[in-house]
Every structure is written in C-alpha cells, then in structure tokens.
C-alpha cells in the first residue's frame, strides 16, 4: 500500500490515508460510476512489486482501510 500512499496521499487526493491527514466523516460512501470501465482501462497498471494485484483492487483496499465504503456501478 505504501506506493499508493506516496502517489495519492502526498498529492492530497485522499485525506485520511494511513500516511496522515484527516479521516473522512463517518459514514462515508464513494459511488464509483463506470467502475468496470476504469478496471479495464487500468488492467495493466499495478503498484504491487510482484505485479499481481491490479491497481483498482489496491485503490479499493486503501479506501476500505481508511473507512470509505465504495459502491461500484
């Protein structure tokens, strides 16, 4: 997760990341429209050193970790 933290949190895109910042107010739900389009477009992207976890899955894991519920649509 550290690679996502470096690129997202330090850029201010996700507040409440384990790297620091304020947590979103609970409960917080993100509605991700066209999630499957994003998944296909980012299929070849990975931040995991072994290249096994798709980028979208890492993003979803990070959001869940900071208490954000994601509805994929």
C-alpha positions in Angstrom: 0.0 0.0 0.0 2.9 2.4 0.5 3.2 3.1 -3.2 -0.4 4.2 -3.4 0.1 6.3 -0.3 3.0 8.0 -1.8 1.3 8.9 -5.1 -2.2 9.6 -3.7 -1.9 11.0 -0.2 1.1 13.2 -0.6 -0.7 14.7 -3.6 -3.7 15.5 -1.3 -6.1 13.3 -3.3 -7.1 11.0 -0.4 -7.4 12.5 3.0 -7.4 10.1 5.9 -4.8 7.8 4.5 -2.6 5.8 6.9 0.2 8.2 5.9 -1.6 11.1 7.6 -4.3 13.6 7.1 -7.9 13.9 8.4 -10.2 10.9 8.1 -13.4 11.4 6.2 -16.6 11.8 8.2 -18.2 8.5 9.0 -20.1 7.0 7.4 -18.6 7.9 4.1 -19.6 6.3 0.8 -18.0 6.8 -2.6 -20.1 5.9 -5.6 -17.7 4.9 -8.3 -19.6 5.2 -11.6 -18.3 3.2 -14.6 -16.1 1.2 -12.3 -15.7 -1.6 -14.8 -14.6 0.9 -17.4 -11.9 2.0 -15.0 -10.9 -1.5 -14.2 -10.5 -2.4 -17.9 -8.6 0.8 -18.6 -6.2 0.2 -15.7 -5.9 -3.6 -16.1 -2.2 -3.4 -16.9 -1.4 -1.0 -14.1 -0.1 -2.3 -10.8 1.7 -0.8 -7.8 2.4 -4.1 -6.1 6.1 -5.1 -6.6 5.2 -8.6 -7.7 2.7 -7.2 -10.3 -0.1 -9.5 -9.1 -2.7 -7.1 -7.7 -4.5 -4.8 -10.1 -4.3 -1.1 -9.4 -8.1 -0.8 -8.9 -8.0 -3.5 -6.3 -5.2 -1.7 -4.4 -7.3 1.5 -4.6 -10.3 -0.2 -3.2 -8.3 -1.8 -0.4 -6.8 1.6 0.5 -10.3 3.2 0.6 -11.7 0.4 2.7 -8.7 0.7 5.1 -9.5 4.3 5.8 -13.2 3.6 6.3 -14.6 4.6 2.9 -17.4 2.3 1.6 -17.2 2.1 -2.2 -20.3 1.3 -4.3 -19.1 0.1 -7.7 -21.5 0.9 -10.5 
